[in-house]
């Protein structure tokens, strides 16, 4: 029997997923009292959740100011993609050296989830799962630091896409770029896998550099949707669903 997750874990996961799926846009205010009302938590616990999100680069929480979803600058966006290209190539090289048949099955499972979300027209969910592919690839490299840095970079890229990106249109007539990368990894062709990854990152970067002004949803509406879905995994923890006034 699994141990029930504390409210702070549910709040953290709900907010993180909402930000990564761009339901909460960069710059969205995150009032402590409203978050506390949804999760039945004190302001002290809410601050702990926000502090954890800040350490992950998702939230900007300054003393005596209402926390907001982080807003990467265009200069930071360029820096992020520059560093990420190098780490992606390193991850590919290390994974090929450690390759096991189970790696391919694991990565293909993520691609299937990504494609299924896109078939349901859940583009933001598909985008989050696409990011998970890169984090999982870094994990398979066996380098803990590489996994940590990749996770942070993927998170920042998600925010960059939310601020500057254009909507992702998936071409169903062609193969998923991740599938092509997996094929090269399985073949042990490091040069091709790195070239495919670099081309893939170029596509992502081009989408990320379109200046748009996406409309944001109300915090309470987003929290209600994500918190209920996540808390539903553990019905032992009741959550307050009434929005704070």
N, C-alpha and C positions, 0 to 999 in steps of 0.2 A: 504494500500500500504506500503510495507516494505521499510525501509531506506536502501539505497545502502551501502554496506560495504566499508570502506576505504581501500586503497591499502595496508596499513600495515596489516590489518586483513587478506586479501587474501594472502599476502606474508607469514605471519606467519602460516596460515593454510596449504598452499602448502608445505612449508619447513617441517613443523611438520609431515604431512602425508607422505611425501617422506622419511623422516628419519624412522618413525615407520614402514613403509612398506619395509624398507631396500633398497629402490632405491638409496638412498645416504648412503654409507657405513661409519662406524666410521673412523675418520681420514680424510675424504673428506674435502678439503679446501673450504671455503665459502667466496670468494672475494666480498667485498662490491660493487665494481663497476659493476661486472657482475650481481649480484642480483638486484642492482638498475636499470640496463638497462632493465631487464625483466619486472619489475613492475612499471617503470616510477617514481622511488622514488629517493630522495636525499640520500646522504650517511648518513646524520643525521637520517633519518627515517629508513634506513637499519640497522644502529647500534641499534636503539630502538627495532627492530624486533629480532635481534640477542641476545640482552640483555634479552628479554622475553624468548627466547628459552633456553638461559643459565640458567635462573631461574627455568626452567622446567627440567633441567638436560640433555638437548638434545645437547647443543652446548658448546664448550670450547672457550670463547672469551677473550683473554688476551690483555692488552694494547700494542699497537704498533706491534701486530702480527695478521696475517690473522686468522679469526675464523675457527674452524674445527668442524665437527660432533664429539661429545664426544666419548671417548674411555675408557670404564670401564676396570679396571684391574681385574685379576683373583681373587685377594683377595677381591676386592669390590663385585665381582659377588657372592662369597660365603656368604658375609655379607648380600647382598640384598635378597638372597633366604632364609636365616635364619630368617630375620625380616619378610619377606612376608608370610612365613608359619604361623607365629603367628597372623598376621593381617587377613589372610584368614579365620582362624578358628574363630576369633572374629567376623568377618563379617557374617559368616554362623550362629553363635549363635544369633546375634542381629536380623538378617533377619527373622529367625524362630519365634522369639518373636513378631515380627511386621507383620507376614505374612498376605497377602491379596491375593485373587485369581488373581487380576490384576498383581501381581508380577510375577507369573508364565508365564502369557501371554507375558509380557514385555521381560523376559529373553529368552523365547522360540523364540521370534521374532529375537533376536540377533543370536541365534543358527542357525536359518534358513538362515539368511544372511551369516553366516560363512560357512555353508555347501554349499550354492549356489556358493560362491566364490571358494571353493575348487573344486566343480564340473566343474567350468570354468578353473581349473588349475591355479588359481590366489592365490598361496600359501601364498604370503606375505600379500595380502589383507585379506585372511582368518586368518592369524596370528594376524593382527591388530584388526580384529573384535573379535578374541578370547580374546585379552586383554581387549577390551571394555566390554566383559561379566563380567570380574572381577571388573572393575571400576563401572559398573552399579550395581552389587551386593553390593558393598560397599556403593553406594549411597542409595540403598534401606534399608540399615541398619539404616538410619536416623542420623548417626553420621558424621557431616561435616568434622571433623578432620580425621576420618578414611577414608573417601572418598578422601580427599586431599593426604594423605600419600599413599593410594593404587594407585592413579593415578601416583604419582611419581615413585613408585616401579615398576609398570607395564611398564612405560616408560624405566626405567633402564634395566628391563629384556629384552625388545625389543632390546636394544643396545647390551646387553650381548649375546643374541642369534646371533646377526649379527656378533659379533667378534669371538665367540667361538663355536657357535652352528652348529649342523648338520641339513640338510634339514628335514623338518617334513613330514613324510609319514603317511597319514591318512588311517586307516584300515576301508574300507567301509563295511566289513563284520560284524562289531560290532557297538554298539551305540556310539554316541558322548558322551564323558565323561561329558560334561556340562549338557546333558539331564539327565544323571543318578543323577547328583547333584541336578538338579531341582526337580526330582521325590522325592528325600529324603527330600528336603525342603518342598515340598507340603505335604508330609506325616507327617511333624513335627518331623522327626527323626534326632535330632541334632547329635547324636553320629555317625550315618551312614553318614550324610552329611559331617561332619568334616573328617571322615575317607576317604571318596571318594575324598574330596578336597585335603587332604594330599597326597593321591596316585597320583592324577592328577598333583600336584606340583612336585612330585618326577619324573614323566615322563618329565615334562618341564625342570627340573633341569638337568636331564641326557642328554637331547638334547643340553642344553646350555654349557655343559662342554666338548664338542668336539672341539679341536683346528683346525680351518680351516682358509683359506686365500681367502675369496670371492673376486671376481673381481668387481671393482666399475665402474659405468657409469659416463660419463662426467656431470659436474654440469649443464651446459647449456641445455643438452638434457633432463635431469630430470626436470628442472624448466619449460621448454617449455611444457612438458606433464602435469605436475600437475597444473601449473598456469592456463593454458587454460581450464582444466576441472573445476577448482574451480571458475574461473572468469565467466565461462559460466552460472553459476547460477544467475549472475547479469550482464546482457549485458550493463548496464548503465556505467560500469567502463572499459574503454579501457586500455589494457595493451600492452606495447611494447614487441613484440615477437622476435625482432632482438637481437641476442646474442652479448654481448660486446666482442670486439676483445682483 
